[in-house]
Amino acid sequence: HGSVELYAFVKIPDGYKATHVGVQASASTSNAVVCKTFNYATGATTDLETFDFNSNTDITDVTVTTTNDLVIKLLPASNVTIIYGAKVTIASV
């Protein structure tokens, strides 16, 4: 469906931080990816960056805590867009 929202929850390993995110898809839809922090204890999210499919984007670093990780929200805006996968770059804290 053209208005579907998809979510990928990414657990970051202890001692690391997420620094870049890229989502590969069959279309280069503008503003289709929203990176957020996600608090497992409260459900709270904080928007970080919004960017296009098929780009590797430098995000505000998300450092792991006991309750905080990364969530990637996808807005394909088309019922024919295929999401191939995502890549999250991590680095030592």
C-alpha positions as CSV (number, residue, x, y, z in Angstrom):
1,H,0.0,0.0,0.0
2,G,1.3,3.5,-0.8
3,S,0.9,4.8,2.7
4,V,2.4,1.9,4.6
5,E,5.1,2.5,7.3
6,L,7.8,-0.1,7.9
7,Y,10.1,-0.3,11.0
8,A,13.4,-2.0,11.6
9,F,14.6,-2.2,15.2
10,V,18.4,-2.4,15.4
11,K,20.1,-3.6,18.6
12,I,23.5,-1.9,18.8
13,P,26.2,-4.0,20.5
14,D,27.5,-2.9,23.9
15,G,30.4,-0.5,23.6
16,Y,29.4,0.6,20.1
17,K,27.5,3.4,18.4
18,A,25.6,3.6,15.1
19,T,27.2,6.3,12.8
20,H,25.7,5.7,9.3
21,V,22.6,4.1,7.8
22,G,21.8,3.1,4.2
23,V,18.6,1.5,3.0
24,Q,18.6,-0.1,-0.5
25,A,15.4,-0.2,-2.5
26,S,14.1,-0.5,-6.0
27,A,13.3,3.3,-6.1
28,S,15.2,6.3,-4.8
29,T,12.2,7.8,-3.0
30,S,13.0,11.1,-1.4
31,N,12.7,11.4,2.4
32,A,11.7,7.7,2.7
33,V,14.0,6.9,5.6
34,V,13.7,8.3,9.1
35,C,16.3,7.3,11.7
36,K,15.2,7.5,15.4
37,T,16.4,6.5,18.8
38,F,14.1,4.1,20.6
39,N,13.8,3.6,24.3
40,Y,12.8,0.0,25.1
41,A,11.6,0.9,28.6
42,T,9.3,3.8,27.7
43,G,8.6,3.5,24.0
44,A,9.8,7.0,23.5
45,T,11.4,7.9,20.1
46,T,13.5,10.8,19.0
47,D,13.8,11.7,15.3
48,L,17.3,12.1,14.0
49,E,17.7,12.4,10.2
50,T,15.4,11.9,7.2
51,F,17.0,10.9,3.9
52,D,16.4,9.1,0.6
53,F,16.6,5.4,-0.2
54,N,19.9,4.2,-1.8
55,S,22.1,6.5,0.1
56,N,24.6,5.9,2.9
57,T,23.9,8.7,5.3
58,D,25.9,10.0,8.3
59,I,23.4,10.1,11.2
60,T,23.6,11.6,14.6
61,D,25.6,8.9,16.5
62,V,23.3,6.6,18.5
63,T,25.3,5.2,21.4
64,V,23.8,2.1,23.1
65,T,22.5,2.2,26.6
66,T,20.6,-0.4,28.6
67,T,17.3,0.9,27.1
68,N,18.3,2.9,24.0
69,D,18.9,1.7,20.5
70,L,18.2,2.6,16.8
71,V,14.9,2.3,14.9
72,I,14.7,2.9,11.1
73,K,11.3,4.0,9.8
74,L,10.6,3.4,6.1
75,L,8.1,5.3,4.0
76,P,8.2,3.7,0.5
77,A,5.2,5.8,-0.8
78,S,4.4,3.2,-3.4
79,N,3.0,-0.3,-3.5
80,V,5.6,-1.4,-6.0
81,T,8.8,-0.3,-4.2
82,I,10.9,-3.2,-3.0
83,I,13.1,-2.8,0.1
84,Y,16.2,-4.9,-0.4
85,G,17.9,-4.3,2.9
86,A,19.6,-1.9,5.2
87,K,23.2,-1.4,6.4
88,V,24.1,0.2,9.7
89,T,27.7,1.2,10.3
90,I,28.9,0.9,13.9
91,A,32.0,2.2,15.6
92,S,33.6,1.8,19.0
93,V,32.5,4.4,21.5
